[in-house]
Amino acid sequence: MKFTVGIAMSPLDQLTALAQTAEECGFANIALPDSLFYMETAAADYPYTPDGSRMWNAETPWVDPLIAAAAMGAATSTIGFYTNVLKLGSRNPLLLARQVGSVANLTGNRFGFGVGIGWAPEEFEWCGVPFKRRGARVDEMIEVIKLTLAGGMVEYHGEFFDFDKLQISPAPTKPVPFYVGGHTDVALRRAARVGDGWTSAMMKFKDLVETKRKLDDLLAENGREGEPFEIQAVCIDRFGKDGYQELAAAGVTDTIVVPWLFDGVAFDGPLEAKQDSLRKFAAAYIN
């Protein structure tokens, strides 16, 4: 099982150094969060906390994950990066395909594209995109992005997106893996149908086990039984050697951790303390 470092809500001037230290320690990836903006009043509850509240405020730092991957990729040589997850629904697929392809090329194919729909109506509507029928729209977006990233002259004629022959060059020299996020049955079906893996938000172990069972069934229904398929997990009740062994035995291939939180260092804590936590975690569980 691999370990990935989650860097959500860290100060932007720490990101490059954290990526370098994580690479030195043997972590497999950096997980890159996505948030477009903070709306003072949200029309919908945040779906991944018990009371629907957001875990951040208007002053919490965020960076565009694709720009962050390019910046950290330039300062490293082996560690991978993936979005966890980028909210597709409010964006344009052709612009995203250009950006994703650029990051994949600039990092030497060290980029994975974790995708979700997005939970906030404001992120859609204030970016000029309807919130209604967002799932069907995102399904087309994934098709468009995959099609254009594959290279060559392509065209697409769908319900939401329609264009004649075009080409985005250079195409990545290897396929960009798509990791589909979301806990709903619709999201799991999407992951099993078009994803190279599934990525979780915060979940308890028993829920992860049940989700893994559902994904196995759905992969079999799609004729994909036995194919490589990543399970990227943020588990909130399994830690330490025994806990990580349980996760691996349950089929988790990649555990996303924030080692400094285990040591009482806050999201906005000092860089040196976070680096010490990375080294301590790696000595205990990776090296």
Rosetta blueprint (number, residue, H / E / L):
1 M L
2 K E
3 F E
4 T E
5 V E
6 G E
7 I L
8 A L
9 M L
10 S L
11 P L
12 L H
13 D H
14 Q H
15 L H
16 T H
17 A H
18 L H
19 A H
20 Q H
21 T H
22 A H
23 E H
24 E H
25 C H
26 G L
27 F L
28 A L
29 N E
30 I E
31 A E
32 L E
33 P L
34 D L
35 S L
36 L L
37 F L
38 Y L
39 M L
40 E L
41 T L
42 A L
43 A L
44 A L
45 D L
46 Y L
47 P L
48 Y L
49 T L
50 P L
51 D L
52 G L
53 S L
54 R L
55 M L
56 W L
57 N L
58 A L
59 E L
60 T L
61 P L
62 W L
63 V L
64 D L
65 P H
66 L H
67 I H
68 A H
69 A H
70 A H
71 A H
72 M H
73 G H
74 A H
75 A L
76 T L
77 S L
78 T L
79 I L
80 G E
81 F E
82 Y E
83 T E
84 N L
85 V L
86 L E
87 K E
88 L L
89 G L
90 S L
91 R L
92 N L
93 P H
94 L H
95 L H
96 L H
97 A H
98 R H
99 Q H
100 V H
101 G H
102 S H
103 V H
104 A H
105 N H
106 L H
107 T L
108 G L
109 N L
110 R L
111 F E
112 G E
113 F E
114 G E
115 V E
116 G E
117 I L
118 G L
119 W L
120 A L
121 P H
122 E H
123 E H
124 F H
125 E H
126 W L
127 C L
128 G L
129 V L
130 P L
131 F L
132 K L
133 R L
134 R H
135 G H
136 A H
137 R H
138 V H
139 D H
140 E H
141 M H
142 I H
143 E H
144 V H
145 I H
146 K H
147 L H
148 T H
149 L H
150 A L
151 G L
152 G L
153 M L
154 V E
155 E E
156 Y E
157 H E
158 G L
159 E L
160 F L
161 F L
162 D E
163 F E
164 D E
165 K E
166 L E
167 Q L
168 I L
169 S L
170 P L
171 A L
172 P L
173 T L
174 K L
175 P L
176 V L
177 P L
178 F E
179 Y E
180 V E
181 G E
182 G L
183 H L
184 T L
185 D H
186 V H
187 A H
188 L H
189 R H
190 R H
191 A H
192 A H
193 R H
194 V H
195 G L
196 D L
197 G E
198 W E
199 T E
200 S E
201 A E
202 M E
203 M E
204 K L
205 F H
206 K H
207 D H
208 L H
209 V H
210 E H
211 T H
212 K H
213 R H
214 K H
215 L H
216 D H
217 D H
218 L H
219 L H
220 A H
221 E H
222 N L
223 G L
224 R L
225 E L
226 G L
227 E L
228 P L
229 F L
230 E E
231 I E
232 Q E
233 A E
234 V E
235 C E
236 I L
237 D L
238 R L
239 F L
240 G H
241 K H
242 D H
243 G H
244 Y H
245 Q H
246 E H
247 L H
248 A H
249 A H
250 A L
251 G L
252 V L
253 T L
254 D E
255 T E
256 I E
257 V E
258 V L
259 P H
260 W H
261 L H
262 F H
263 D L
264 G L
265 V L
266 A L
267 F L
268 D L
269 G L
270 P L
271 L H
272 E H
273 A H
274 K H
275 Q H
276 D H
277 S H
278 L H
279 R H
280 K H
281 F H
282 A H
283 A H
284 A H
285 Y H
286 I L
287 N L
